Amino acid sequence: MNTISKLCDLKSGETAKVTSLLTTGSMRRRMLDIGLIEGTEVECIQKSPMGDPVAYLIRGAVIAIRSEDSNKILINC
Protein backbone atom coordinates (compact mmCIF):
# COMPACT_ATOMS: atom_id res chain seq x y z
CA MET A 1 0.00 0.00 0.00
CA ASN A 2 1.49 3.35 -1.02
CA THR A 3 0.61 6.00 1.52
CA ILE A 4 2.38 9.34 1.94
CA SER A 5 3.02 10.22 5.58
CA LYS A 6 5.70 11.81 7.75
CA LEU A 7 8.83 10.08 9.05
CA CYS A 8 7.75 10.78 12.63
CA ASP A 9 4.70 8.51 12.07
CA LEU A 10 6.88 5.45 11.37
CA LYS A 11 6.68 2.82 14.12
CA SER A 12 9.59 0.76 15.44
CA GLY A 13 10.55 -1.98 12.96
CA GLU A 14 8.78 -0.38 9.99
CA THR A 15 10.54 0.73 6.82
CA ALA A 16 9.63 3.34 4.23
CA LYS A 17 11.14 5.32 1.37
CA VAL A 18 11.74 9.06 1.45
CA THR A 19 9.65 11.01 -1.06
CA SER A 20 10.63 14.59 -0.22
CA LEU A 21 12.04 17.00 2.36
CA LEU A 22 10.02 19.99 3.52
CA THR A 23 12.95 21.58 5.36
CA THR A 24 15.01 24.52 4.15
CA GLY A 25 18.38 26.07 4.88
CA SER A 26 21.03 24.37 6.95
CA MET A 27 18.72 21.62 8.24
CA ARG A 28 17.90 20.60 4.66
CA ARG A 29 21.63 20.47 3.91
CA ARG A 30 22.22 18.23 6.95
CA MET A 31 19.43 15.87 5.92
CA LEU A 32 20.85 15.63 2.41
CA ASP A 33 24.35 15.05 3.83
CA ILE A 34 23.21 12.01 5.83
CA GLY A 35 21.64 10.57 2.69
CA LEU A 36 17.98 11.49 3.05
CA ILE A 37 17.18 11.94 -0.62
CA GLU A 38 14.21 10.75 -2.67
CA GLY A 39 14.10 6.96 -2.77
CA THR A 40 16.28 6.35 0.30
CA GLU A 41 14.98 3.50 2.45
CA VAL A 42 14.65 4.36 6.15
CA GLU A 43 13.93 1.97 9.01
CA CYS A 44 12.72 3.08 12.43
CA ILE A 45 15.01 1.25 14.86
CA GLN A 46 14.00 2.55 18.27
CA LYS A 47 12.09 5.36 19.91
CA SER A 48 13.53 6.87 23.08
CA PRO A 49 11.54 6.45 26.33
CA MET A 50 10.32 10.04 26.16
CA GLY A 51 9.60 9.70 22.41
CA ASP A 52 12.23 12.14 21.16
CA PRO A 53 14.65 11.63 19.41
CA VAL A 54 14.07 8.49 17.36
CA ALA A 55 16.82 6.25 15.95
CA TYR A 56 16.59 5.46 12.22
CA LEU A 57 18.70 3.19 10.04
CA ILE A 58 19.70 5.26 7.02
CA ARG A 59 22.10 3.85 4.42
CA GLY A 60 23.74 1.53 6.97
CA ALA A 61 24.14 4.14 9.72
CA VAL A 62 21.95 4.65 12.78
CA ILE A 63 20.97 8.31 13.01
CA ALA A 64 18.91 9.96 15.77
CA ILE A 65 16.48 12.58 14.46
CA ARG A 66 14.30 14.87 16.56
CA SER A 67 10.55 14.77 16.04
CA GLU A 68 10.65 18.43 15.07
CA ASP A 69 12.84 17.52 12.09
CA SER A 70 11.32 14.12 11.20
CA ASN A 71 7.95 15.86 10.96
CA LYS A 72 9.28 17.63 7.84
CA ILE A 73 10.33 14.46 5.98
CA LEU A 74 7.69 12.84 3.77
CA ILE A 75 7.80 9.07 3.27
CA ASN A 76 6.00 6.48 1.17
CA CYS A 77 4.88 3.51 3.31
Secondary structure, 3 states (H helix, E strand, C coil): CCCEEEHHHCCCCCEEEEEEECCCHHHHHHHHHCCCCCCCEEEEEEECCCCCCEEEEECCEEEEECHHHHCCEEEEC
